[in-house]
Amino acid sequence: MATLSELHRRLSANDARYALHFAGHPRLTRRPELLASMIADATSILNDVKSLKSVSDRQAITQSAQRQHSLYTTEQAVIVQLHAQMGPLAREASHLGSRANLIFHRYTRHFAGQSRGSRDGTYLRDTIAELSLVHGQMQAILADQDIDGLRADIEVVDGRLVQFRTETANIAAAQTEAAPDEQAGAMANVANNLFGQYKVHFAGLPRVSRRPELLVRLVEALEGVRERMKALQAQGLHDAHNAENIGIVENRLQMWTQELAAIRAERQTATFATMVRDLATAADAELESYGQHFAGQSRRTRDLGRLSDLVDRLDEIERQMTRLDQVQEDADNALHLAVVRDAMTMYQNEYDEIAKVQGKAG
């Protein structure tokens, strides 16, 4: 016999699933089969509520369950109809639009309004490469089907690519055209930026779920910092801090190179199933962290940096899950990939809401 607390928990679980997977998402990208499961849950609650002795409790639970059932049934019908009308290419175009928005948000969090002297140009170039891939995929779809809104999306991506490339040049200029002592300070800031990225993505985290290409980029970027620091020294800059920083950078490079080899070794022996499992475990840990530190908490007191790091780690997981999905169809990986994508969208929206409340919106 169902208890009142159990029925409240089941209602809350349905509300949470709807918030994660449907609220604020383009309907073309939504899965009607997930709504079918949620409709079944709401129906089950309506059946189980009859066991409650309190009339007022029965009425309250019934009202909530009926609200859910009506909302989910209506939404499912609209999504099914939209899928039938638009077709698979339109759904893929909508997914690409969502991916582009996530990339735009990454730029906002890591580059907009930041000191150019401290920014990691390799990170922005990687972002450009990823957005260029999305751009190419959008154009390929448009060549097959003139989907409403896709041309406008491509124009937006075109504009952002121009913006990002211009900013890449501006970052390089800020770090190389200043006085030698200012350049040394800029390189120290870039090194600290790279140290922070390593801490977010690798320190203390399971190796199989780490993307080696990211660490390759960090190593190459830090090597560039080291060479620039040494060049300034060779050009006559006598700065004790710069000399000390060269030693710190070289120590980190040695550690990171060893870690890269260890990550590659573990991933080479991991099976496809192990990769799927470990990435899902890593994703679950991030979702649990969000629930612990953000869900239901006052936005005024939340740590935007922590949320940005969480989204960045999910982004790395998403990229790896996507690659696995392209290599081999796997129901578990596809399910977790959908959850990760939905969570990233939800969390970036929450980031914006927190920024507004804290007066940090761009």
Buried (B, 14 or more C-beta within 10 A) or exposed (E): EBEBEEBBEBBEEBBEBBEBBBEEBBBBBBBBEBBBEBBEBBBBBBEBBEEBEEEEBBEBBBEBBEEBBEBBBEBBEEBBEBBEEBEEBBBBBBBBBBBBBBBBBBBBBBBEEEEBBBBBBBBBBBBBEBBBEBBEBBEEBBEEBEBEEBEEBBEBBEEBBEBBBEBBEEBBEBBEEBEBBEBBBBBBBBBBBBBEBBEBBBEEBEBBBBBBEBBEBBBEBBBBBBEBBBEBBEEEBEBEEBBEBBEBBBEBBEEBBEBBEEBBEBBEEBEEEEBBBBBBBBBEBBBEBBEEEBEEEEBEEBEBEBBBBBBBBBBBBBBBBBEBBEEEEBEEBBEBBBBBBBBBBBBBBBBBEBBEBEEEEE
